[in-house]
Amino acid sequence: MRLEMGPLNSVRPTMATHFREATERCKSHAGVTMPSFRCVRCKCTKLIKGRKSVVKGTGKFGYHCASCVDEIENPTPGGSR
């Protein structure tokens, strides 16, 4: 017996529907595919690249994102914060 393989919709429509629903839900899962964190200062979810801990030597108190670290280390004259 030989099965003809066709598009996913013609083989099992319920599987195709389930796959579409599952991938739609993934949009709301920030950080699932890429490691991320929430910046303590600006409260934005960012990738971990460039982050620095609030208290040096421990991540217990959270992290600052790369853009906030840049503002903290190199303040602009007049300062926005």
C-alpha positions in Angstrom: 0.0 0.0 0.0 1.4 3.4 -1.0 0.4 6.7 0.6 0.4 9.8 -1.6 2.0 12.7 0.3 0.4 16.0 -0.6 0.1 19.4 1.1 -0.4 19.3 4.9 -4.0 20.5 4.5 -4.9 17.5 2.3 -3.3 14.9 4.6 -4.7 16.0 8.0 -6.5 19.3 8.2 -6.7 19.2 12.0 -2.9 19.0 12.2 -2.5 22.0 10.0 -5.0 23.9 12.1 -3.2 22.9 15.3 0.1 24.0 13.9 -1.2 27.4 12.8 -2.8 28.0 16.2 0.4 26.9 18.0 2.6 29.2 16.0 0.2 32.1 16.5 0.5 31.7 20.2 4.3 31.9 20.0 4.2 35.6 19.1 3.2 36.4 22.7 6.1 34.4 24.2 8.9 37.0 24.4 12.2 35.4 25.1 11.3 31.9 24.2 13.6 31.6 21.2 16.2 34.2 22.3 17.3 34.7 25.9 16.0 38.0 27.3 15.4 40.0 30.5 13.5 43.0 31.7 15.6 46.1 32.3 15.2 47.5 35.8 15.7 51.1 34.7 13.6 51.4 31.5 11.3 48.3 32.1 11.7 47.1 28.5 12.3 43.5 27.5 15.7 43.3 25.8 18.2 40.6 24.7 20.9 39.8 27.2 23.7 41.1 25.0 25.3 44.1 26.6 23.4 43.9 29.9 25.1 44.7 33.2 23.9 43.8 36.7 22.6 46.6 38.9 24.8 45.4 41.8 28.2 44.3 40.6 28.8 40.6 41.2 25.2 39.5 41.5 22.2 39.3 39.3 19.9 39.2 42.4 18.8 42.8 42.0 18.3 42.6 38.2 20.1 44.1 35.2 20.3 47.2 33.1 20.1 46.9 29.3 23.0 48.1 27.0 21.3 51.4 26.2 20.7 52.3 29.9 24.3 51.2 30.7 25.6 53.6 28.1 23.5 56.4 29.5 24.7 55.6 33.1 28.4 55.4 32.1 28.3 58.3 29.6 25.7 60.9 30.8 24.7 63.6 28.4 25.0 67.2 29.5 21.7 68.3 30.9 20.6 64.7 31.3 17.3 63.3 30.3 16.8 61.5 33.7 
